[in-house]
Amino acid sequence: MTNIIRIKNASFYAYHGALQEEQNMGGKFEADVDIYTDFTEAAKNDDLKKTINYEEIYKFINRIVHGKKYYLIETLATVIADELLQKNKNIKKIAVRVRKHSVPVGGVLDCVEAEVIKEND
């Protein structure tokens, strides 16, 4: 069976961007993470130890977002996906979306988003 645990709109103020001023001033970033797993046993036994602890996932993403400056949100999304897959073998598949607000494109838009979808071997 496949179940999904979703983290939506995890918000961070960070210093990512291709332009120097983006890395100096920072901006708002959001992340969504869809974790494909099987939490049947956890649900049956009401046991946190048998599922993915989303508090730990959030803290892990927070460390990645604030641990290093990236030029691209594509890179940030890929690093989050790769490291979560490596860290937790109970994740069968993962989809990570990273959104960046205040994008210097010379026009008005809500945000730019990059998505990475990967599967564990």
PDB file as gemmi writes it, atoms N, CA and C in Angstrom:
CRYST1    1.000    1.000    1.000  90.00  90.00  90.00 P 1                      
ATOM      1  N   MET A   1       0.846  -1.179   0.000  1.00  0.00           N  
ATOM      2  CA  MET A   1       0.000   0.000   0.000  1.00  0.00           C  
ATOM      3  C   MET A   1       0.893   1.244   0.000  1.00  0.00           C  
ATOM      4  N   THR A   2       0.447   2.249  -0.680  1.00  0.00           N  
ATOM      5  CA  THR A   2       1.169   3.522  -0.684  1.00  0.00           C  
ATOM      6  C   THR A   2       0.306   4.587  -0.034  1.00  0.00           C  
ATOM      7  N   ASN A   3       0.902   5.281   0.907  1.00  0.00           N  
ATOM      8  CA  ASN A   3       0.274   6.414   1.579  1.00  0.00           C  
ATOM      9  C   ASN A   3       1.139   7.639   1.339  1.00  0.00           C  
ATOM     10  N   ILE A   4       0.576   8.805   1.552  1.00  0.00           N  
ATOM     11  CA  ILE A   4       1.323  10.047   1.343  1.00  0.00           C  
ATOM     12  C   ILE A   4       1.241  10.910   2.589  1.00  0.00           C  
ATOM     13  N   ILE A   5       2.377  11.388   3.017  1.00  0.00           N  
ATOM     14  CA  ILE A   5       2.461  12.405   4.065  1.00  0.00           C  
ATOM     15  C   ILE A   5       2.916  13.679   3.369  1.00  0.00           C  
ATOM     16  N   ARG A   6       2.154  14.763   3.542  1.00  0.00           N  
ATOM     17  CA  ARG A   6       2.479  16.027   2.869  1.00  0.00           C  
ATOM     18  C   ARG A   6       2.813  17.107   3.875  1.00  0.00           C  
ATOM     19  N   ILE A   7       3.871  17.808   3.577  1.00  0.00           N  
ATOM     20  CA  ILE A   7       4.195  19.050   4.284  1.00  0.00           C  
ATOM     21  C   ILE A   7       3.966  20.150   3.264  1.00  0.00           C  
ATOM     22  N   LYS A   8       3.111  21.118   3.599  1.00  0.00           N  
ATOM     23  CA  LYS A   8       2.771  22.177   2.650  1.00  0.00           C  
ATOM     24  C   LYS A   8       3.166  23.542   3.205  1.00  0.00           C  
ATOM     25  N   ASN A   9       3.724  24.346   2.325  1.00  0.00           N  
ATOM     26  CA  ASN A   9       4.054  25.740   2.624  1.00  0.00           C  
ATOM     27  C   ASN A   9       4.956  25.912   3.848  1.00  0.00           C  
ATOM     28  N   ALA A  10       5.927  25.038   4.003  1.00  0.00           N  
ATOM     29  CA  ALA A  10       6.932  25.270   5.042  1.00  0.00           C  
ATOM     30  C   ALA A  10       7.693  26.530   4.621  1.00  0.00           C  
ATOM     31  N   SER A  11       7.680  27.547   5.454  1.00  0.00           N  
ATOM     32  CA  SER A  11       8.230  28.855   5.076  1.00  0.00           C  
ATOM     33  C   SER A  11       9.560  29.125   5.758  1.00  0.00           C  
ATOM     34  N   PHE A  12      10.451  29.745   4.995  1.00  0.00           N  
ATOM     35  CA  PHE A  12      11.787  30.058   5.484  1.00  0.00           C  
ATOM     36  C   PHE A  12      12.225  31.407   4.926  1.00  0.00           C  
ATOM     37  N   TYR A  13      12.992  32.121   5.700  1.00  0.00           N  
ATOM     38  CA  TYR A  13      13.664  33.313   5.181  1.00  0.00           C  
ATOM     39  C   TYR A  13      15.107  32.885   4.978  1.00  0.00           C  
ATOM     40  N   ALA A  14      15.566  32.954   3.727  1.00  0.00           N  
ATOM     41  CA  ALA A  14      16.899  32.437   3.425  1.00  0.00           C  
ATOM     42  C   ALA A  14      17.567  33.312   2.368  1.00  0.00           C  
ATOM     43  N   TYR A  15      18.780  32.950   2.012  1.00  0.00           N  
ATOM     44  CA  TYR A  15      19.642  33.797   1.174  1.00  0.00           C  
ATOM     45  C   TYR A  15      20.105  33.076  -0.082  1.00  0.00           C  
ATOM     46  N   HIS A  16      19.152  32.580  -0.857  1.00  0.00           N  
ATOM     47  CA  HIS A  16      19.450  31.876  -2.090  1.00  0.00           C  
ATOM     48  C   HIS A  16      19.151  32.778  -3.279  1.00  0.00           C  
ATOM     49  N   GLY A  17      19.901  32.589  -4.362  1.00  0.00           N  
ATOM     50  CA  GLY A  17      19.642  33.338  -5.582  1.00  0.00           C  
ATOM     51  C   GLY A  17      20.896  33.488  -6.411  1.00  0.00           C  
ATOM     52  N   ALA A  18      20.704  33.708  -7.698  1.00  0.00           N  
ATOM     53  CA  ALA A  18      21.827  33.850  -8.616  1.00  0.00           C  
ATOM     54  C   ALA A  18      22.467  35.237  -8.525  1.00  0.00           C  
ATOM     55  N   LEU A  19      21.690  36.213  -8.081  1.00  0.00           N  
ATOM     56  CA  LEU A  19      22.214  37.576  -7.976  1.00  0.00           C  
ATOM     57  C   LEU A  19      22.788  37.827  -6.588  1.00  0.00           C  
ATOM     58  N   GLN A  20      23.862  38.597  -6.534  1.00  0.00           N  
ATOM     59  CA  GLN A  20      24.528  38.879  -5.262  1.00  0.00           C  
ATOM     60  C   GLN A  20      23.579  39.543  -4.261  1.00  0.00           C  
ATOM     61  N   GLU A  21      22.732  40.463  -4.743  1.00  0.00           N  
ATOM     62  CA  GLU A  21      21.818  41.142  -3.823  1.00  0.00           C  
ATOM     63  C   GLU A  21      20.786  40.183  -3.217  1.00  0.00           C  
ATOM     64  N   GLU A  22      20.411  39.141  -3.962  1.00  0.00           N  
ATOM     65  CA  GLU A  22      19.506  38.128  -3.407  1.00  0.00           C  
ATOM     66  C   GLU A  22      20.181  37.387  -2.256  1.00  0.00           C  
ATOM     67  N   GLN A  23      21.457  37.087  -2.446  1.00  0.00           N  
ATOM     68  CA  GLN A  23      22.178  36.367  -1.401  1.00  0.00           C  
ATOM     69  C   GLN A  23      22.508  37.260  -0.209  1.00  0.00           C  
ATOM     70  N   ASN A  24      22.537  38.562  -0.418  1.00  0.00           N  
ATOM     71  CA  ASN A  24      22.794  39.491   0.687  1.00  0.00           C  
ATOM     72  C   ASN A  24      21.515  39.855   1.442  1.00  0.00           C  
ATOM     73  N   MET A  25      20.453  40.174   0.696  1.00  0.00           N  
ATOM     74  CA  MET A  25      19.204  40.630   1.309  1.00  0.00           C  
ATOM     75  C   MET A  25      18.305  39.483   1.759  1.00  0.00           C  
ATOM     76  N   GLY A  26      18.342  38.376   1.042  1.00  0.00           N  
ATOM     77  CA  GLY A  26      17.490  37.242   1.372  1.00  0.00           C  
ATOM     78  C   GLY A  26      16.071  37.425   0.884  1.00  0.00           C  
ATOM     79  N   GLY A  27      15.256  36.423   1.152  1.00  0.00           N  
ATOM     80  CA  GLY A  27      13.867  36.468   0.745  1.00  0.00           C  
ATOM     81  C   GLY A  27      13.097  35.286   1.296  1.00  0.00           C  
ATOM     82  N   LYS A  28      11.804  35.287   1.021  1.00  0.00           N  
ATOM     83  CA  LYS A  28      10.927  34.226   1.498  1.00  0.00           C  
ATOM     84  C   LYS A  28      10.945  33.047   0.536  1.00  0.00           C  
ATOM     85  N   PHE A  29      11.094  31.871   1.103  1.00  0.00           N  
ATOM     86  CA  PHE A  29      11.053  30.622   0.355  1.00  0.00           C  
ATOM     87  C   PHE A  29      10.032  29.708   1.026  1.00  0.00           C  
ATOM     88  N   GLU A  30       9.367  28.904   0.215  1.00  0.00           N  
ATOM     89  CA  GLU A  30       8.431  27.909   0.736  1.00  0.00           C  
ATOM     90  C   GLU A  30       8.773  26.560   0.126  1.00  0.00           C  
ATOM     91  N   ALA A  31       8.470  25.514   0.882  1.00  0.00           N  
ATOM     92  CA  ALA A  31       8.712  24.162   0.387  1.00  0.00           C  
ATOM     93  C   ALA A  31       7.489  23.296   0.663  1.00  0.00           C  
ATOM     94  N   ASP A  32       7.164  22.457  -0.308  1.00  0.00           N  
ATOM     95  CA  ASP A  32       6.173  21.393  -0.148  1.00  0.00           C  
ATOM     96  C   ASP A  32       6.928  20.085  -0.330  1.00  0.00           C  
ATOM     97  N   VAL A  33       6.594  19.117   0.495  1.00  0.00           N  
ATOM     98  CA  VAL A  33       7.213  17.805   0.365  1.00  0.00           C  
ATOM     99  C   VAL A  33       6.113  16.755   0.424  1.00  0.00           C  
ATOM    100  N   ASP A  34       6.019  15.932  -0.621  1.00  0.00           N  
ATOM    101  CA  ASP A  34       5.095  14.800  -0.645  1.00  0.00           C  
ATOM    102  C   ASP A  34       5.930  13.541  -0.451  1.00  0.00           C  
ATOM    103  N   ILE A  35       5.668  12.845   0.637  1.00  0.00           N  
ATOM    104  CA  ILE A  35       6.426  11.642   0.982  1.00  0.00           C  
ATOM    105  C   ILE A  35       5.533  10.428   0.755  1.00  0.00           C  
ATOM    106  N   TYR A  36       5.924   9.589  -0.186  1.00  0.00           N  
ATOM    107  CA  TYR A  36       5.189   8.363  -0.494  1.00  0.00           C  
ATOM    108  C   TYR A  36       5.800   7.241   0.333  1.00  0.00           C  
ATOM    109  N   THR A  37       4.989   6.643   1.190  1.00  0.00           N  
ATOM    110  CA  THR A  37       5.467   5.640   2.127  1.00  0.00           C  
ATOM    111  C   THR A  37       4.319   4.679   2.426  1.00  0.00           C  
ATOM    112  N   ASP A  38       4.521   3.784   3.343  1.00  0.00           N  
ATOM    113  CA  ASP A  38       3.456   2.903   3.802  1.00  0.00           C  
ATOM    114  C   ASP A  38       3.342   3.073   5.311  1.00  0.00           C  
ATOM    115  N   PHE A  39       2.299   3.761   5.746  1.00  0.00           N  
ATOM    116  CA  PHE A  39       2.130   3.946   7.193  1.00  0.00           C  
ATOM    117  C   PHE A  39       0.980   3.097   7.757  1.00  0.00           C  
ATOM    118  N   THR A  40       0.703   1.978   7.086  1.00  0.00           N  
ATOM    119  CA  THR A  40      -0.376   1.090   7.512  1.00  0.00           C  
ATOM    120  C   THR A  40      -0.183   0.613   8.951  1.00  0.00           C  
ATOM    121  N   GLU A  41       1.007   0.115   9.259  1.00  0.00           N  
ATOM    122  CA  GLU A  41       1.285  -0.388  10.610  1.00  0.00           C  
ATOM    123  C   GLU A  41       1.218   0.727  11.646  1.00  0.00           C  
ATOM    124  N   ALA A  42       1.727   1.876  11.306  1.00  0.00           N  
ATOM    125  CA  ALA A  42       1.688   3.021  12.232  1.00  0.00           C  
ATOM    126  C   ALA A  42       0.245   3.401  12.538  1.00  0.00           C  
ATOM    127  N   ALA A  43      -0.598   3.452  11.504  1.00  0.00           N  
ATOM    128  CA  ALA A  43      -2.006   3.816  11.702  1.00  0.00           C  
ATOM    129  C   ALA A  43      -2.741   2.755  12.516  1.00  0.00           C  
ATOM    130  N   LYS A  44      -2.445   1.492  12.213  1.00  0.00           N  
ATOM    131  CA  LYS A  44      -3.117   0.397  12.916  1.00  0.00           C  
ATOM    132  C   LYS A  44      -2.769   0.413  14.407  1.00  0.00           C  
ATOM    133  N   ASN A  45      -1.502   0.710  14.707  1.00  0.00           N  
ATOM    134  CA  ASN A  45      -1.036   0.675  16.096  1.00  0.00           C  
ATOM    135  C   ASN A  45      -0.942   2.058  16.741  1.00  0.00           C  
ATOM    136  N   ASP A  46      -1.278   3.102  15.970  1.00  0.00           N  
ATOM    137  CA  ASP A  46      -1.170   4.480  16.467  1.00  0.00           C  
ATOM    138  C   ASP A  46       0.230   4.731  17.038  1.00  0.00           C  
ATOM    139  N   ASP A  47       1.257   4.372  16.237  1.00  0.00           N  
ATOM    140  CA  ASP A  47       2.637   4.365  16.703  1.00  0.00           C  
ATOM    141  C   ASP A  47       3.509   5.252  15.816  1.00  0.00           C  
ATOM    142  N   LEU A  48       3.968   6.353  16.357  1.00  0.00           N  
ATOM    143  CA  LEU A  48       4.806   7.306  15.630  1.00  0.00           C  
ATOM    144  C   LEU A  48       6.110   6.678  15.147  1.00  0.00           C  
ATOM    145  N   LYS A  49       6.628   5.714  15.881  1.00  0.00           N  
ATOM    146  CA  LYS A  49       7.900   5.089  15.514  1.00  0.00           C  
ATOM    147  C   LYS A  49       7.810   4.271  14.220  1.00  0.00           C  
ATOM    148  N   LYS A  50       6.593   3.978  13.767  1.00  0.00           N  
ATOM    149  CA  LYS A  50       6.412   3.155  12.568  1.00  0.00           C  
ATOM    150  C   LYS A  50       6.015   3.978  11.348  1.00  0.00           C  
ATOM    151  N   THR A  51       6.212   5.284  11.435  1.00  0.00           N  
ATOM    152  CA  THR A  51       5.890   6.154  10.308  1.00  0.00           C  
ATOM    153  C   THR A  51       6.976   7.210  10.159  1.00  0.00           C  
ATOM    154  N   ILE A  52       6.771   8.114   9.250  1.00  0.00           N  
ATOM    155  CA  ILE A  52       7.690   9.227   9.030  1.00  0.00           C  
ATOM    156  C   ILE A  52       7.291  10.350   9.986  1.00  0.00           C  
ATOM    157  N   ASN A  53       8.212  10.788  10.807  1.00  0.00           N  
ATOM    158  CA  ASN A  53       7.943  11.866  11.758  1.00  0.00           C  
ATOM    159  C   ASN A  53       8.102  13.195  11.024  1.00  0.00           C  
ATOM    160  N   TYR A  54       6.992  13.875  10.742  1.00  0.00           N  
ATOM    161  CA  TYR A  54       7.060  15.090   9.931  1.00  0.00           C  
ATOM    162  C   TYR A  54       7.706  16.259  10.665  1.00  0.00           C  
ATOM    163  N   GLU A  55       7.740  16.218  12.007  1.00  0.00           N  
ATOM    164  CA  GLU A  55       8.484  17.245  12.738  1.00  0.00           C  
ATOM    165  C   GLU A  55       9.980  17.120  12.428  1.00  0.00           C  
ATOM    166  N   GLU A  56      10.480  15.892  12.417  1.00  0.00           N  
ATOM    167  CA  GLU A  56      11.892  15.668  12.080  1.00  0.00           C  
ATOM    168  C   GLU A  56      12.179  16.051  10.629  1.00  0.00           C  
ATOM    169  N   ILE A  57      11.239  15.785   9.732  1.00  0.00           N  
ATOM    170  CA  ILE A  57      11.412  16.161   8.322  1.00  0.00           C  
ATOM    171  C   ILE A  57      11.514  17.678   8.197  1.00  0.00           C  
ATOM    172  N   TYR A  58      10.620  18.399   8.873  1.00  0.00           N  
ATOM    173  CA  TYR A  58      10.655  19.862   8.820  1.00  0.00           C  
ATOM    174  C   TYR A  58      11.996  20.393   9.333  1.00  0.00           C  
ATOM    175  N   LYS A  59      12.441  19.889  10.462  1.00  0.00           N  
ATOM    176  CA  LYS A  59      13.722  20.340  11.028  1.00  0.00           C  
ATOM    177  C   LYS A  59      14.877  20.027  10.077  1.00  0.00           C  
ATOM    178  N   PHE A  60      14.822  18.891   9.428  1.00  0.00           N  
ATOM    179  CA  PHE A  60      15.858  18.491   8.476  1.00  0.00           C  
ATOM    180  C   PHE A  60      15.874  19.448   7.282  1.00  0.00           C  
ATOM    181  N   ILE A  61      14.685  19.758   6.743  1.00  0.00           N  
ATOM    182  CA  ILE A  61      14.598  20.715   5.629  1.00  0.00           C  
ATOM    183  C   ILE A  61      15.110  22.082   6.062  1.00  0.00           C  
ATOM    184  N   ASN A  62      14.748  22.503   7.248  1.00  0.00           N  
ATOM    185  CA  ASN A  62      15.199  23.796   7.778  1.00  0.00           C  
ATOM    186  C   ASN A  62      16.726  23.871   7.823  1.00  0.00           C  
ATOM    187  N   ARG A  63      17.362  22.797   8.252  1.00  0.00           N  
ATOM    188  CA  ARG A  63      18.840  22.771   8.295  1.00  0.00           C  
ATOM    189  C   ARG A  63      19.426  22.882   6.887  1.00  0.00           C  
ATOM    190  N   ILE A  64      18.826  22.211   5.922  1.00  0.00           N  
ATOM    191  CA  ILE A  64      19.324  22.281   4.546  1.00  0.00           C  
ATOM    192  C   ILE A  64      19.143  23.694   3.993  1.00  0.00           C  
ATOM    193  N   VAL A  65      17.963  24.269   4.177  1.00  0.00           N  
ATOM    194  CA  VAL A  65      17.665  25.602   3.646  1.00  0.00           C  
ATOM    195  C   VAL A  65      18.615  26.654   4.220  1.00  0.00           C  
ATOM    196  N   HIS A  66      18.953  26.515   5.491  1.00  0.00           N  
ATOM    197  CA  HIS A  66      19.805  27.520   6.141  1.00  0.00           C  
ATOM    198  C   HIS A  66      21.280  27.133   6.217  1.00  0.00           C  
ATOM    199  N   GLY A  67      21.617  25.937   5.777  1.00  0.00           N  
ATOM    200  CA  GLY A  67      22.989  25.461   5.907  1.00  0.00           C  
ATOM    201  C   GLY A  67      23.956  25.990   4.862  1.00  0.00           C  
ATOM    202  N   LYS A  68      23.438  26.365   3.708  1.00  0.00           N  
ATOM    203  CA  LYS A  68      24.283  26.764   2.589  1.00  0.00           C  
ATOM    204  C   LYS A  68      23.473  27.643   1.652  1.00  0.00           C  
ATOM    205  N   LYS A  69      24.123  28.574   0.986  1.00  0.00           N  
ATOM    206  CA  LYS A  69      23.457  29.393  -0.018  1.00  0.00           C  
ATOM    207  C   LYS A  69      23.542  28.690  -1.376  1.00  0.00           C  
ATOM    208  N   TYR A  70      22.402  28.659  -2.063  1.00  0.00           N  
ATOM    209  CA  TYR A  70      22.346  28.076  -3.396  1.00  0.00           C  
ATOM    210  C   TYR A  70      21.968  29.148  -4.402  1.00  0.00           C  
ATOM    211  N   TYR A  71      22.509  29.051  -5.596  1.00  0.00           N  
ATOM    212  CA  TYR A  71      22.133  29.969  -6.662  1.00  0.00           C  
ATOM    213  C   TYR A  71      20.734  29.647  -7.188  1.00  0.00           C  
ATOM    214  N   LEU A  72      20.397  28.352  -7.243  1.00  0.00           N  
ATOM    215  CA  LEU A  72      19.165  27.910  -7.890  1.00  0.00           C  
ATOM    216  C   LEU A  72      18.223  27.200  -6.922  1.00  0.00           C  
ATOM    217  N   ILE A  73      16.920  27.492  -7.049  1.00  0.00           N  
ATOM    218  CA  ILE A  73      15.947  26.728  -6.267  1.00  0.00           C  
ATOM    219  C   ILE A  73      15.866  25.295  -6.781  1.00  0.00           C  
ATOM    220  N   GLU A  74      16.249  25.092  -8.027  1.00  0.00           N  
ATOM    221  CA  GLU A  74      16.304  23.742  -8.581  1.00  0.00           C  
ATOM    222  C   GLU A  74      17.302  22.884  -7.804  1.00  0.00           C  
ATOM    223  N   THR A  75      18.438  23.482  -7.476  1.00  0.00           N  
ATOM    224  CA  THR A  75      19.463  22.775  -6.698  1.00  0.00           C  
ATOM    225  C   THR A  75      18.959  22.505  -5.289  1.00  0.00           C  
ATOM    226  N   LEU A  76      18.348  23.503  -4.676  1.00  0.00           N  
ATOM    227  CA  LEU A  76      17.834  23.343  -3.319  1.00  0.00           C  
ATOM    228  C   LEU A  76      16.792  22.224  -3.258  1.00  0.00           C  
ATOM    229  N   ALA A  77      15.872  22.182  -4.196  1.00  0.00           N  
ATOM    230  CA  ALA A  77      14.853  21.128  -4.230  1.00  0.00           C  
ATOM    231  C   ALA A  77      15.497  19.746  -4.414  1.00  0.00           C  
ATOM    232  N   THR A  78      16.497  19.670  -5.269  1.00  0.00           N  
ATOM    233  CA  THR A  78      17.190  18.399  -5.522  1.00  0.00           C  
ATOM    234  C   THR A  78      17.941  17.923  -4.285  1.00  0.00           C  
ATOM    235  N   VAL A  79      18.630  18.833  -3.612  1.00  0.00           N  
ATOM    236  CA  VAL A  79      19.371  18.463  -2.396  1.00  0.00           C  
ATOM    237  C   VAL A  79      18.411  17.956  -1.319  1.00  0.00           C  
ATOM    238  N   ILE A  80      17.291  18.651  -1.138  1.00  0.00           N  
ATOM    239  CA  ILE A  80      16.298  18.211  -0.147  1.00  0.00           C  
ATOM    240  C   ILE A  80      15.805  16.808  -0.487  1.00  0.00           C  
ATOM    241  N   ALA A  81      15.429  16.568  -1.742  1.00  0.00           N  
ATOM    242  CA  ALA A  81      14.921  15.252  -2.158  1.00  0.00           C  
ATOM    243  C   ALA A  81      15.975  14.169  -1.965  1.00  0.00           C  
ATOM    244  N   ASP A  82      17.188  14.423  -2.450  1.00  0.00           N  
ATOM    245  CA  ASP A  82      18.257  13.418  -2.351  1.00  0.00           C  
ATOM    246  C   ASP A  82      18.574  13.067  -0.903  1.00  0.00           C  
ATOM    247  N   GLU A  83      18.699  14.078  -0.069  1.00  0.00           N  
ATOM    248  CA  GLU A  83      19.092  13.819   1.324  1.00  0.00           C  
ATOM    249  C   GLU A  83      17.982  13.148   2.120  1.00  0.00           C  
ATOM    250  N   LEU A  84      16.731  13.507   1.857  1.00  0.00           N  
ATOM    251  CA  LEU A  84      15.632  12.831   2.551  1.00  0.00           C  
ATOM    252  C   LEU A  84      15.530  11.370   2.117  1.00  0.00           C  
ATOM    253  N   LEU A  85      15.710  11.092   0.829  1.00  0.00           N  
ATOM    254  CA  LEU A  85      15.696   9.702   0.357  1.00  0.00           C  
ATOM    255  C   LEU A  85      16.836   8.902   0.975  1.00  0.00           C  
ATOM    256  N   GLN A  86      17.996   9.519   1.060  1.00  0.00           N  
ATOM    257  CA  GLN A  86      19.154   8.825   1.629  1.00  0.00           C  
ATOM    258  C   GLN A  86      18.981   8.588   3.127  1.00  0.00           C  
ATOM    259  N   LYS A  87      18.389   9.553   3.805  1.00  0.00           N  
ATOM    260  CA  LYS A  87      18.226   9.494   5.260  1.00  0.00           C  
ATOM    261  C   LYS A  87      17.177   8.474   5.693  1.00  0.00           C  
ATOM    262  N   ASN A  88      16.131   8.299   4.893  1.00  0.00           N  
ATOM    263  CA  ASN A  88      15.027   7.463   5.327  1.00  0.00           C  
ATOM    264  C   ASN A  88      14.635   6.458   4.244  1.00  0.00           C  
ATOM    265  N   LYS A  89      14.956   5.220   4.467  1.00  0.00           N  
ATOM    266  CA  LYS A  89      14.666   4.161   3.491  1.00  0.00           C  
ATOM    267  C   LYS A  89      13.181   3.805   3.442  1.00  0.00           C  
ATOM    268  N   ASN A  90      12.377   4.313   4.381  1.00  0.00           N  
ATOM    269  CA  ASN A  90      10.933   4.074   4.346  1.00  0.00           C  
ATOM    270  C   ASN A  90      10.225   4.971   3.342  1.00  0.00           C  
ATOM    271  N   ILE A  91      10.961   5.925   2.782  1.00  0.00           N  
ATOM    272  CA  ILE A  91      10.393   6.781   1.752  1.00  0.00           C  
ATOM    273  C   ILE A  91      10.550   6.063   0.415  1.00  0.00           C  
ATOM    274  N   LYS A  92       9.417   5.745  -0.223  1.00  0.00           N  
ATOM    275  CA  LYS A  92       9.449   5.056  -1.512  1.00  0.00           C  
ATOM    276  C   LYS A  92       9.655   6.045  -2.657  1.00  0.00           C  
ATOM    277  N   LYS A  93       9.034   7.204  -2.522  1.00  0.00           N  
ATOM    278  CA  LYS A  93       9.074   8.230  -3.555  1.00  0.00           C  
ATOM    279  C   LYS A  93       8.894   9.566  -2.859  1.00  0.00           C  
ATOM    280  N   ILE A  94       9.460  10.608  -3.458  1.00  0.00           N  
ATOM    281  CA  ILE A  94       9.348  11.933  -2.859  1.00  0.00           C  
ATOM    282  C   ILE A  94       9.178  12.979  -3.958  1.00  0.00           C  
ATOM    283  N   ALA A  95       8.347  13.955  -3.678  1.00  0.00           N  
ATOM    284  CA  ALA A  95       8.198  15.116  -4.555  1.00  0.00           C  
ATOM    285  C   ALA A  95       8.472  16.347  -3.706  1.00  0.00           C  
ATOM    286  N   VAL A  96       9.420  17.156  -4.143  1.00  0.00           N  
ATOM    287  CA  VAL A  96       9.795  18.370  -3.410  1.00  0.00           C  
ATOM    288  C   VAL A  96       9.580  19.560  -4.330  1.00  0.00           C  
ATOM    289  N   ARG A  97       8.830  20.528  -3.842  1.00  0.00           N  
ATOM    290  CA  ARG A  97       8.633  21.794  -4.550  1.00  0.00           C  
ATOM    291  C   ARG A  97       9.183  22.911  -3.697  1.00  0.00           C  
ATOM    292  N   VAL A  98      10.025  23.748  -4.291  1.00  0.00           N  
ATOM    293  CA  VAL A  98      10.554  24.923  -3.607  1.00  0.00           C  
ATOM    294  C   VAL A  98      10.079  26.152  -4.364  1.00  0.00           C  
ATOM    295  N   ARG A  99       9.470  27.076  -3.627  1.00  0.00           N  
ATOM    296  CA  ARG A  99       8.974  28.329  -4.197  1.00  0.00           C  
ATOM    297  C   ARG A  99       9.792  29.494  -3.681  1.00  0.00           C  
ATOM    298  N   LYS A 100      10.015  30.434  -4.588  1.00  0.00           N  
ATOM    299  CA  LYS A 100      10.755  31.648  -4.250  1.00  0.00           C  
ATOM    300  C   LYS A 100       9.865  32.842  -4.551  1.00  0.00           C  
ATOM    301  N   HIS A 101       9.690  33.685  -3.576  1.00  0.00           N  
ATOM    302  CA  HIS A 101       8.929  34.922  -3.748  1.00  0.00           C  
ATOM    303  C   HIS A 101       9.923  36.063  -3.999  1.00  0.00           C  
ATOM    304  N   SER A 102       9.447  37.198  -4.365  1.00  0.00           N  
ATOM    305  CA  SER A 102      10.315  38.355  -4.633  1.00  0.00           C  
ATOM    306  C   SER A 102      11.382  38.016  -5.667  1.00  0.00           C  
ATOM    307  N   VAL A 103      10.939  37.570  -6.809  1.00  0.00           N  
ATOM    308  CA  VAL A 103      11.847  37.155  -7.872  1.00  0.00           C  
ATOM    309  C   VAL A 103      12.136  38.355  -8.784  1.00  0.00           C  
ATOM    310  N   PRO A 104      13.414  38.682  -9.003  1.00  0.00           N  
ATOM    311  CA  PRO A 104      13.756  39.843  -9.829  1.00  0.00           C  
ATOM    312  C   PRO A 104      13.663  39.537 -11.328  1.00  0.00           C  
ATOM    313  N   VAL A 105      12.445  39.578 -11.864  1.00  0.00           N  
ATOM    314  CA  VAL A 105      12.246  39.267 -13.281  1.00  0.00           C  
ATOM    315  C   VAL A 105      11.806  40.485 -14.088  1.00  0.00           C  
ATOM    316  N   GLY A 106      11.712  41.631 -13.447  1.00  0.00           N  
ATOM    317  CA  GLY A 106      11.303  42.834 -14.159  1.00  0.00           C  
ATOM    318  C   GLY A 106       9.817  42.898 -14.435  1.00  0.00           C  
ATOM    319  N   GLY A 107       9.042  42.141 -13.678  1.00  0.00           N  
ATOM    320  CA  GLY A 107       7.594  42.127 -13.832  1.00  0.00           C  
ATOM    321  C   GLY A 107       6.943  41.617 -12.561  1.00  0.00           C  
ATOM    322  N   VAL A 108       5.638  41.476 -12.597  1.00  0.00           N  
ATOM    323  CA  VAL A 108       4.889  41.052 -11.416  1.00  0.00           C  
ATOM    324  C   VAL A 108       4.523  39.579 -11.539  1.00  0.00           C  
ATOM    325  N   LEU A 109       4.859  38.827 -10.511  1.00  0.00           N  
ATOM    326  CA  LEU A 109       4.440  37.439 -10.406  1.00  0.00           C  
ATOM    327  C   LEU A 109       4.398  37.056  -8.944  1.00  0.00           C  
ATOM    328  N   ASP A 110       3.658  36.018  -8.657  1.00  0.00           N  
ATOM    329  CA  ASP A 110       3.510  35.572  -7.275  1.00  0.00           C  
ATOM    330  C   ASP A 110       4.784  34.890  -6.774  1.00  0.00           C  
ATOM    331  N   CYS A 111       5.267  33.930  -7.559  1.00  0.00           N  
ATOM    332  CA  CYS A 111       6.459  33.189  -7.161  1.00  0.00           C  
ATOM    333  C   CYS A 111       6.955  32.363  -8.349  1.00  0.00           C  
ATOM    334  N   VAL A 112       8.131  31.788  -8.170  1.00  0.00           N  
ATOM    335  CA  VAL A 112       8.676  30.812  -9.115  1.00  0.00           C  
ATOM    336  C   VAL A 112       8.872  29.532  -8.318  1.00  0.00           C  
ATOM    337  N   GLU A 113       8.584  28.399  -8.963  1.00  0.00           N  
ATOM    338  CA  GLU A 113       8.639  27.118  -8.268  1.00  0.00           C  
ATOM    339  C   GLU A 113       9.417  26.102  -9.086  1.00  0.00           C  
ATOM    340  N   ALA A 114      10.223  25.297  -8.391  1.00  0.00           N  
ATOM    341  CA  ALA A 114      10.921  24.175  -9.025  1.00  0.00           C  
ATOM    342  C   ALA A 114      10.486  22.904  -8.298  1.00  0.00           C  
ATOM    343  N   GLU A 115      10.244  21.835  -9.066  1.00  0.00           N  
ATOM    344  CA  GLU A 115       9.801  20.572  -8.483  1.00  0.00           C  
ATOM    345  C   GLU A 115      10.735  19.442  -8.895  1.00  0.00           C  
ATOM    346  N   VAL A 116      11.031  18.587  -7.924  1.00  0.00           N  
ATOM    347  CA  VAL A 116      11.857  17.399  -8.157  1.00  0.00           C  
ATOM    348  C   VAL A 116      11.069  16.190  -7.671  1.00  0.00           C  
ATOM    349  N   ILE A 117      11.003  15.143  -8.471  1.00  0.00           N  
ATOM    350  CA  ILE A 117      10.345  13.908  -8.083  1.00  0.00           C  
ATOM    351  C   ILE A 117      11.355  12.781  -8.235  1.00  0.00           C  
ATOM    352  N   LYS A 118      11.574  12.037  -7.151  1.00  0.00           N  
ATOM    353  CA  LYS A 118      12.570  10.956  -7.157  1.00  0.00           C  
ATOM    354  C   LYS A 118      12.016   9.747  -6.424  1.00  0.00           C  
ATOM    355  N   GLU A 119      12.581   8.580  -6.731  1.00  0.00           N  
ATOM    356  CA  GLU A 119      12.182   7.349  -6.073  1.00  0.00           C  
ATOM    357  C   GLU A 119      13.390   6.667  -5.452  1.00  0.00           C  
ATOM    358  N   ASN A 120      13.151   5.988  -4.333  1.00  0.00           N  
ATOM    359  CA  ASN A 120      14.193   5.194  -3.698  1.00  0.00           C  
ATOM    360  C   ASN A 120      14.344   3.897  -4.469  1.00  0.00           C  
ATOM    361  N   ASP A 121      15.554   3.406  -4.566  1.00  0.00           N  
ATOM    362  CA  ASP A 121      15.818   2.151  -5.276  1.00  0.00           C  
ATOM    363  C   ASP A 121      15.283   0.960  -4.530  1.00  0.00           C  
TER     364      ASP A 121                                                      
END                                                                             
